[in-house]
Amino acid sequence: MDRVRVSSTNIRSIGYDEASQALEVEFTSAGIYRYDSVPISLHQRFMAAQSKGRFFDSFVKDKYRTTKLR
């Protein structure tokens, strides 16, 4: 999955696959994680968020099945 670099102190890049509703988040120091069954509307709001880290903590973290990719 292609990820887009974002401006954030904790998140390096974010990717999304609409067909599988998979969200990938690459953290600056914690690796890459995939979050399953994430609606596209949440991905769009995530990409538009002023603070990616705050948005992640409020709307993604501990809310979706998570797999550490590396």
Phi, psi and omega in degrees: 000137176280137177244151179255130177295139180234161178269105182198150178281335183251338184244125181273316183206159181225135176229159179211136174245111185295322182298319181260356184055041179258131177251131175246135178233124175258119180268155182294331182226359187243008178095197183241133181234146175249137178243127186263153176061041179266122180295149180300327180298325178291319177300316180298318178293322178299312182294331181272348185296139177297315179247105181296319180296316179295318178298314179303311181299324183277325191238349183241309185305127178064017181246346182227153176299132189238139175231129175278122181272322173193000000 
